[in-house]
């Protein structure tokens, strides 16, 4: 069998090497349009920032090393310019000579990846992107001032997603003054606003000028013109260099040549075994749609686009198995993590914004535990959010932000989703514990305890965005923290044009004071700092006959959400 793979890097090279490990007899040809067939594209921002000093460390394999170890026929600077899917024949242009030649195949694997999105704006041609090694070389040259020797001192990064934030961090590391421009009303759109605001705070604390609900309308040789979402000009900022990190779009040019169908989200449509609509043609990696493990039952569009290296590698391995007669690949849940200076942010599955847009019922849970035992030196807080199906108790998504322990918790939650565990099951997970690594009740366990209390009805909760309507409807808001905590800041709403702060009745005095100070007959919402004391207060007041709800995530979640709304 002759297998031709168009495109290298993660998916293409994973497919090629897996094919060879399974079959010594297969003829395997890899055609790569660029200069490098195997490189660590996730490391490119850190090379530009100088954290990775050796450029060659990014180049994982060469055509020669792949030929020696795996007997692969790897051809760089070889662009496919035509496909005859009926005759199983490709037209290939040799970038070195300019000559074209025909290449036949028995099975064709399309692995072209995705192309950076560059937003429309006057002068946008001078914006750089960061997708491959050549892009990184251009960025480093611009930072160092290779053309004029002056070096860049200011930069504008367009896009506040994962890659954009990595670029921002590394430009700051190189000493540049950076403006981050994001059209959405928050950075890191995969997070919900009450968590994303913590990332914005971290950026600001390192001197980054964060502009949300803003776009670049034009570029001059040294500046960027900024406009609001409607296109009205708002500012002009210095920009010796500009990096467009808005996102990527599946590269479907090859698929169009074959006549393969595209999915509704723009990627190449494939079945569960990565077959396209064209016989003997497969598509993998960023160019192909992924089966969405969290799609609602009966969802007419059960696909998603997830341009991440781990999924690209999985696709490559899986397509090799399918070609050689094996099957079996899980749908995707979309797990991602990013470092932002001293902070880590991660997510898996759905966020609340998307669940609302889909019209799906959900239950949200916020907690703010320390990443390890609070008495052990170095304890730092986490902000965790869990999204749960209220009917099945299955986990729909999770988010985390903190200085340490974020990736560990998201990985546990991602594994729980893949394993079909319910949110309440998290309470019974036996996770590694010692004071330096976690708590006897791990933050993941605590999410499970809260989920179980809500599932059984032991506690009812209210979200930060539901609080205003409840209080306007006559509910009494009670802060059960200490007077000192209350004085430092409490939930305060505006009712009938006047500030209406929460009534302060400390938890330890609640039994004695409740009857005299908390009105009976009307709903009561209790809150503490993070929700734990609020749960105890809610249980107490419920047994005293009150109609009680606990403010989910407590004052900290409400405070972060309020700041996010103000900054929007």
MIGU-556497 format. One record per atom (N, C-alpha, C): x negated, y negated, z negated. Coordinates in steps of 0.2 Angstrom, whole numbers, plus 5000, padded with zeros to 4 digits. Each point is the difference from the previous one (the first is absolute). Layout:
N
XYZ/...
END
This chain:
568
499650065000/500449945000/499649945000/500249955004/499649945000/500449944997/499849974995/500349954996/499749935001/500349955003/499749935000/500449964995/499549974996/500349954995/499849935002/500449965001/499949935002/500049954994/499449984997/500049964994/499650044995/499649974997/499650034994/500249984993/499549984996/500149984994/500450054995/500549984996/500350044995/500450065004/500549985003/500450065002/499750045006/499749965005/499750045005/499450054998/499649974996/499450044998/500250064995/500549984996/500350064996/500350055004/500349995005/500350055005/499450045003/499549965003/499550045003/499650044996/499849984994/499650044996/500450064997/500749994998/500450054998/500150065005/500149975006/500150055006/499350045001/499449974999/499450045001/500050054994/500249984994/499950054994/500550065001/500549995003/500550055001/499950045007/499749975005/499850045006/499449985003/499550055000/499449995003/500050005008/500650035002/500050005008/500449945003/500349964996/500449955004/499549955003/500249975006/499649945002/500349944998/499649964997/500249944996/499749945003/500349955003/499849945002/500349944997/499649954997/500249944997/499849945004/500549965002/499949945004/500149944996/499549964999/500149944995/499849945005/500549955000/499949945004/499449964997/499950004993/499649954997/499350035000/499549974996/499350024999/499950054995/500550014995/499950044995/500650054999/499850064999/500650055000/500250024993/499549994995/500250024993/499749954995/500449964997/499749944996/500649994994/499749974995/500549994994/500349935001/500650005003/500349935001/500249974994/500250044995/500249974994/499449974996/499450015002/499549974997/499749945003/500449985006/499749945003/500149934996/500549994997/500049944996/499449994995/499850064997/499550004995/499349995003/500050025006/499349995004/500049935001/500549975003/500149925001/499849964994/500250034994/499949964994/499350024997/499650045002/499450024998/499950054994/500650024998/500050064995/499750065003/500250025006/499750055004/499449975004/499450014998/499449965003/499850035007/500150075000/499750045006/500550015005/500049975006/500550015005/500150075002/499450035000/500050075003/500450054995/500149984994/500450044995/500750015002/500249955004/500750005003/500150055006/499450025003/500050045006/500050074998/500550044999/500050064997/499750065004/500250005007/499750055004/499949965007/499650045004/499849975007/500250065005/500149985006/500150065005/499550055000/499349984998/499550055000/500150054994/500249974994/500050044994/500750045000/500549985004/500650045000/499950065005/499649985005/499850065005/499650054997/499549984996/499650054996/500350044995/500549974996/500350044995/500650035002/500449975005/500750035001/500050025008/499549995004/500150015007/500649965003/500049944999/500549965003/499749965005/500449995005/499849955006/500349934999/499649964996/500349944998/499749945005/500449965003/499849955005/500349934998/499549964998/500249934998/500049965006/500349944999/500149955006/500350045006/500550044998/500450045006/500749984999/500349965004/500749985000/500450045004/500650024998/500550045004/500449945004/500050005006/500449955004/500650035004/500150074999/500650035003/500150074998/500650025000/500250064997/500550035005/499950065003/500550045003/500250064996/500549994996/500250054995/500350065004/500250005006/500250065003/499450045003/499549975002/499450045002/499550014995/500249974994/499550014994/499349975002/500149945002/499349975002/500049924998/499449984998/499849944998/499649965005/500049945001/499549965003/499749964995/499350005000/499649984995/499549955003/499949944997/499549955002/499450004996/499450015002/499450004997/499849934999/500049984993/499849934999/499349985002/499550055000/499349995002/499949985007/500350045004/499950005007/500649975004/500649994997/500649985003/500350055005/499750065000/500350055005/500650034996/500550035005/500650034997/499950085002/500350044996/500050075001/500650034997/500150065003/500650044997/499850054995/500550014995/499850054995/500750034999/500050075000/500650044999/500050024992/500650024999/500150034993/500650055000/499950044995/500650054998/500549964995/499649974995/500449974995/499749934999/500449954999/499849935000/500249974993/499549974996/500149974994/499949925001/500549964999/499949935000/499949974993/499449974999/499849974994/499849935001/500349965003/499849935001/500049954995/500350024994/500049954995/500549955001/499949944997/500449945000/499649945002/500449955002/499649945002/500249944995/499549964998/500249954996/500549955003/500549984995/500449955002/499749934999/500049965005/499849935000/500649955001/500249964995/500549965001/499949945005/500649985003/499949955005/499949934997/499549975002/499849934998/499649975005/500049935001/499549975004/499350014997/499550025004/499350014998/499950064997/500550055000/499950064996/499550055003/499849985006/499450055003/499450004995/499949954996/499450004996/500050044994/500750024999/500050044994/499750075001/499750034995/499750065000/500550064997/499950065002/500350054997/499550054997/500350054996/499550054997/500350075001/499850035005/500350075002/499550055001/499449985003/499550055001/499349974999/499550035001/499349984998/499849945004/500249995006/499849945004/500449944997/500650014998/500349944996/499649984994/499850054996/499649994994/499449965002/499750025005/499349965002/500249935002/500649995003/500149935002/500249964994/500350034995/500249974994/499349984996/499650054999/499449984997/499649955003/500050005007/499649955004/500349934999/500750004999/500349934999/499949984993/500050044995/499849984993/499349975000/499550045003/499349984999/499949945005/500449995005/499949945004/499550025006/500150065003/499550035004/499949955007/500649975001/500049965006/499749934999/500149974994/499749934999/499550004994/500050054997/499550004994/500349974994/500649975000/500249964994/500450044995/500350065003/500450044995/500649974998/500550044999/500749984998/500149984993/500349954998/500149984993/500850014998/500450005005/500750004999/500350055004/500650034998/500350055004/500850004999/500350025005/500850014999/500150075002/500350044996/500250075001/500850005001/500250025006/500750005001/500350074999/500450014995/500350064998/499850024993/500550024996/499850014993/500250074998/499950055005/500150074999/499350034997/500050075000/499450034997/499349985004/500050005006/499449985004/499849934999/500549965000/499949934999/499749984993/500350034995/499749994993/499350035000/499850055003/499350035000/499649955003/500249975006/499649955003/499949944996/500549984997/500049944996/499550014994/500050064997/499550014994/499350005003/499950035005/499350005003/499849945003/500449965002/499849935002/499849964994/500450004995/499849974994/499350024997/499950075001/499450034997/499449975004/500149985007/499549975004/500049924998/500449974996/499949934998/500449965004/500550025004/500449965004/500649984996/500349945001/500649974997/500650035005/500450034997/500550045004/500749984999/500449995005/500749985000/500450075003/500450024996/500450065002/500749985002/500250015006/500649985003/500550065002/500650004996/500450065001/500749975002/500350035005/500749985002/500550024995/500050064997/500450024995/500049954994/500550014995/500049964994/499650034995/499550055001/499650034995/499450035004/499550014996/499450055003/500250074999/499750045003/500150084999/500850015001/500250005006/500850015001/500250074997/499550055000/500350074997/500250004993/499749954996/500249994993/500649955000/500450014995/500649964998/499749944997/500349945000/499749934998/499850004993/500350034996/499850004993/499450034998/499750055005/499450024999/499549975005/500249985005/499649965005/499749944997/500449964996/499849944997/499350014996/499950064997/499450014996/499450005005/500150035006/499550005005/499849935002/500549965001/499949935002/499649964995/500250014993/499649974995/499350025000/499950065002/499350025000/499649975006/500349995005/499749975006/499949924998/500549974997/499949934998/499449994995/500050054995/499450004995/499350005003/500050025006/499350015003/500049945006/500449954999/499949945005/500450015006/500350055002/500450015006/500649955000/500049975006/500649955001/500650045003/500550034997/500550045002/500649965003/500150015006/500649975003/500550055002/500550014997/500650045002/500549965003/500550045004/500549975004/499749955005/499450015002/499649965004/499750045006/499949965006/499750035006/499549955003/499650035004/499549965003/500349985007/500149935001/500349985006/499549985006/499449994998/499549985005/499350004996/499550015005/499350004997/499649955004/499649964997/499549965003/499350044999/499549975003/499350034999/499850014992/500349964996/499850004993/500550004995/500750005002/500549994995/500650055003/500550014995/500650035002/500649964998/500449995004/500649974999/500650054997/500249984994/500550044997/500749985001/500550045000/500749985001/500450054995/500649974998/500450054996/500450055005/500450044997/500350065004/500449975006/500349944999/500449985006/499649965005/499350004999/499649975005/499849924999/500249974994/499949934999/499350004997/499649955002/499350004998/500049984992/499550034997/500049984992/499349984998/499550025004/499349994997/499550025006/499449974999/499450025004/499450024995/499750065001/499550024996/499450025003/499449994997/499450025004/499950075001/499750025006/500050075002/499450015005/499450004997/499450025004/500150065004/500450054997/500150065003/500750024998/500450045005/500750024999/500050085001/500350034995/500150085001/500850015000/500250035006/500750025000/500050084997/500450004995/500150074997/500750014998/500449985005/500850005000/500250084999/499750045004/500250075000/499850035007/500350065001/499850035006/500650035003/500050015007/500550035004/499850065003/500450065000/499850065004/499849995007/499450035002/499749995007/500450055004/500549995004/500450045003/499850005008/499549975002/499850005007/500050075003/499650044997/499950075002/500650045000/500449994995/500750045000/500449975006/500049945002/500449985005/499750035007/499450015000/499750035006/500350075001/500150044994/500250075001/500850005001/500349954998/500750005000/500450024994/499650004994/500250024994/500549954997/500550024996/500549964997/499749964994/500249944999/499849974994/500650004995/499849994993/500550004995/500349934999/500549994996/500349944999/499649954997/499550024996/499549954997/499449995005/500050025006/499449985004/499550055001/499950054995/499550055001/500250065005/499550045001/500250065005/500450054996/500650015003/500450054997/499750075000/500050034994/499750075000/500550044995/500050075001/500450044996/499550024994/500350044996/499650024993/499450035001/499850025007/499450035001/499649965005/500249935000/499649955004/500050015007/500550045003/500150005007/500449945003/499849975005/500449955003/500550035005/500449965003/500550025005/499750035006/499450005001/499750025006/499650074999/500150055003/499750074999/499349995000/499750044994/499350004999/499649944999/500449954998/499749934998/500249994992/499549994996/500149984993/499849934999/500349974994/499749934998/499950004993/499549974997/499850004993/499849944998/499949994993/499749944997/500549945001/499749945000/500449944999/500449995006/499950035006/500449995006/500750044999/500050054996/500650045000/500449984994/500750015000/500450004995/499950054995/500249994993/500050054995/500750024998/500150064998/500650024997/500149974993/500549974999/500149964993/500350054995/499650024995/500250044995/500649974996/500049945000/500549964995/500649975004/500150025006/500649985004/500650034997/500549965000/500750024997/500250065004/500450044997/500350065004/500449975005/500050035006/500349975006/499849945003/499449984998/499749935003/499950015007/500349965004/499950015008/499349985002/499649974996/499349985002/499550034994/499950065000/499650034994/499350005001/499749945003/499349995002/499849944997/499350004999/499749944997/499349995004/499749954999/499349985003/499649994994/499550044999/499549994994/499350015003/499749945001/499350005003/499550014995/499950064997/499550014995/499650065001/499349994998/499550055002/500250074998/500350014994/500150074997/500550035004/500649965002/500550045005/499750015007/499549965002/499750015007/499650074999/499650014995/499750064999/500450065000/500649994996/500450064999/500350015007/500249955004/500350015007/499550045004/499349985000/499550045004/500050074998/499950014994/500050074997/500650045003/500649974999/500650045001/500150015008/499849955004/500150025007/499550055002/499550014998/499550055001/500350074998/500350004995/500450064997/500550025005/500449955002/500650015005/499750035006/499549975003/499850025007/499750074999/499850024995/499750074999/500550054997/500749984999/500550044998/500250004993/499849954996/500249994993/500449945000/500450004994/500549954999/500049984993/500449954999/500149984993/499749934998/500449954999/499749934998/500549974996/499949974994/500549964997/500149945003/500749974999/500149935002/499649954996/500049945002/499649954997/500449964995/499649984994/500349964995/499749935000/499449995003/499749935000/499749984994/499450034998/499649984994/499449965002/500049944996/499449955002/499849974994/499449975000/499649974994/499649955003/499949944996/499549955002/499749974994/499449985001/499649964995/500049935001/500249964995/500049935001/499649974995/499349985001/499649984995/500050054994/500249984994/500050044994/500750044999/500450005005/500750035000/500150055005/500450054998/500250055005/500750005001/500350015006/500750005001/500150065004/500550044999/500250065004/500750015000/500250045005/500750025001/500150065003/500650035000/500250065003/500850005001/500250025006/500750015002/500349935001/500750004998/500449945001/499849954995/500149935002/500049954995/500849984999/500149954995/500749984999/500349965006/499649965003/500249965006/500350055005/499650055002/500250045005/500750044998/500050024994/500650044998/500649965000/499949934998/500649965001/500249995007/499549995005/500149995007/500450065003/499850064997/500350065003/500750014997/500249964995/500650014996/500050074996/499550024998/499950064996/500149994993/500350044996/500149994993/499350024997/499849964994/499450024997/500049974993/499550034996/499949984993/499349974999/499949944998/499349984999/499850004993/499350024999/499850004993/499349975000/499949954996/499449964999/499750024993/499350015000/499750014993/499349965001/499749994994/499449964999/499550044995/499850065001/499650034995/499349985001/499550024995/499350005001/499850065004/499449995004/499850065004/499750054996/499849994994/499850054995/500249984993/499850044995/500249984993/499849934998/500549974998/499949934998/499549984995/499850054996/499549994995/499350015002/500050035006/499350025003/499849945004/499349984999/499849945003/500150005008/500249945002/500149995008/500750015002/500450014996/500750015002/500349945004/500350015005/500349955004/500750025003/500449955001/500750025002/500150025007/500550045001/500350025006/500749975001/500149985006/500749995002/500350055005/500450044997/500350065004/500749995002/500250025006/500750005002/500250075003/500550034998/500350065003/500749995003/500150035006/500649995003/500350075000/500650014998/500350074999/500750005003/500250065003/500750015003/500450014994/500549964999/500450014994/500550065000/500150035006/500450065000/499650064999/499450015003/499650065000/499449994995/499849944998/499549994995/499350015004/500050015006/499450015004/499649935001/499450005000/499649945001/500049975007/500149945001/500149975006/499349965002/499749984995/499449965001/499749974993/499449985000/499749974994/499549955002/499849954996/499549955001/499649994993/499449985001/499649994994/499549945001/499949964995/499449955001/499750004993/499350005000/499649994994/499350005002/499650004994/499350005001/499750075001/500350044997/499750074999/500650054999/499950065003/500550055000/500650005004/500049965005/500549995005/500150065005/499450015003/500050055005/500250074997/499750014994/500250074996/500750014999/500449944998/500750014999/500450015007/499849965005/500450005006/499850075003/499450035000/499950065002/500450064997/500149994993/500550054997/500749995002/500249945001/500749995002/500150025008/499549995004/500050035007/500150075000/499650034996/500050084999/500750024998/500349964995/500650024997/500650005006/499949945004/500550005005/499950065005/499450015002/499950065005/500250064997/500050014993/500250064997/500750014998/500449945002/500750004999/500249994992/499549984996/500249994993/500549944999/500450004995/500449954999/499749954996/500349944999/499749954996/500050024992/500550044998/500050024993/499450054999/499950045005/499450055000/499449974998/499949945001/499349974999/499950004992/500550004996/499950004993/499750064998/500050065004/499750064997/499450025004/499749955004/499450025003/499450004995/499650055000/499450004996/499449985003/499949934998/499449975004/499449994995/499450005003/499450004996/500049944995/499850014994/500049954995/499450004996/499749944999/499549994995/500149925000/499849974994/500149934999/499749955006/499550035002/499649965006/500450005006/500450055001/500350015007/500849995000/500350014995/500749995000/500349994993/500650024999/500450004994/500350074999/500250014994/500350064998/500750015004/500349945001/500649995004/499749965006/499850035005/499749975006/500549955003/499849955003/500449955004/500550045004/499850055004/500550045004/500550034996/499850034994/500550034995/500549954998/499849944999/500449954997/500549985005/499850005007/500549995005/500650055000/499750074999/500550054999/500549994994/499749984995/500549994994/500549955001/499849945003/500549955002/500550035005/499850045005/500450025005/500550054997/499850044995/500450054997/500549974996/499949944996/500449974996/500649965005/499849985005/500549975005/500450055003/499750065002/500450055003/500550034995/499950014994/500450034995/500549954997/499949935002/500449954997/499849984993/499550024997/499849984994/499849925000/499849985005/499949935001/500349975007/500249945000/500249975006/499549945001/499849995006/499549945001/500349955005/499749945000/500249955005/499449985003/500049985006/499449985004/499949924999/499449985001/499949934999/500449955005/500250035006/500449965005/500750014998/500250044995/500750014999/500249964993/499549984997/500149974993/500449935000/499949965005/500349945001/500850005000/500250055004/500750015001/500350024994/499750054996/500350024994/500049954995/499549964999/500149944995/500549955002/500049995006/500549955002/500750034999/500150065000/500650044999/500250004993/499649984995/500150004993/499650054996/499550035003/499650054996/499549964995/499950024995/499549974995/499350035001/499549965001/499350025001/499750004993/499750064998/499650004994/499350025001/499549964997/499350025000/499950034993/499850065001/499850044993/499350004998/499649965003/499349994998/499949964994/499449994998/499949964994/500149935002/500149964994/500149925002/499449975003/499450034999/499449975003/500050025007/500150065002/500150025007/500549965004/500649994996/500549965003/499849935002/499649974995/499849935001/499549995006/499750055001/499550005006/500350005007/500650025000/500450015006/500550055000/500649985002/500650055000/500449995006/500450055001/500449995006/500549954999/500049955005/500449944999/500349995007/500750005000/500449995006/500349935000/500349985005/500349935000/500850025001/500449984995/500750015000/500449945000/500449985004/500449945001/499549945000/499450015003/499649945001/499549994994/500050044995/499649994994/499650074999/499449994997/499650064998/500350044995/500050075001/500350044995/499550064999/499649994994/499550054998/500450054997/499650065000/500350064996/500049984992/500550034997/500150004993/499450054997/499649984995/499550044997/500250034994/500150075000/500150044995/499550055000/499550004996/499550055000/500250074999/499850055003/500250074999/500050024993/499549994996/500050024993/500649974996/500349955002/500549964997/500750015003/500050045005/500650015004/500650034996/499950054997/500550034996/500449954995/499649964997/500349964995/500349945003/499749975006/500349945003/500550015005/500050065003/500450005006/500749984999/500450024995/500749994999/500149925000/499649974996/500149934999/499849955006/499550035004/499749955005/500150025007/500250065002/500150025007/500850015001/500349965004/500750015001/500250075002/500650024997/500350075002/500549995005/500150055004/500550005006/499749985006/499449965001/499749985006/499450055001/499850015006/499450045002/499449964997/499550044998/499449984997/499450035004/499549965002/499450025003/499449984996/499650054998/499550004996/499350005004/499549964997/499450015004/499449994994/499550035002/499350004996/499549985005/499450014999/499449985004/500050055006/500150064999/499950055006/500650055001/500450004995/500650045001/500150064994/499450014997/500050064995/500449984994/499949954997/500449984994/500749985002/500149985006/500749985003/500450075000/499750055002/500350075000/500250024992/499649994996/500250014993/500649964997/499949935002/500649964998/500650025004/500050025006/500650015004/500350064996/499650054998/500350064997/500349984993/499749964997/500349984993/500649965001/500049955005/500649965001/500650045003/499850055004/500650045003/500350044994/499650034996/500350034994/500449964995/499949935001/500449964996/500649975003/500150035006/500649985004/499949955005/499449985002/500049955005/499950035007/500249965005/499950025007/499349975002/499550045000/499349985001/499650025006/499649965003/499550025005/499449974998/499550045002/499349984999/499749975006/499649944999/499749975006/499450045002/500150035006/499550055003/499349965000/499550034997/499349975001/499949944995/500549984997/500049954995/499849935002/499749964996/499849935001/499549995006/499550055000/499550005005/500250005007/500550055001/500350015007/500449945002/500449974995/500449945002/499549945001/499549994996/499549955001/499750005007/499850065002/499650015006/500549995006/500650024999/500549995006/500249935000/500049974995/500249925000/499549975003/499350014999/499549975003/500050015008/500150075001/500050015007/500649975004/500549994997/500649965003/499849935001/499749974995/499849935000/499549995006/499550045001/499549995005/500250025007/500550055000/500350025007/499749975005/
END
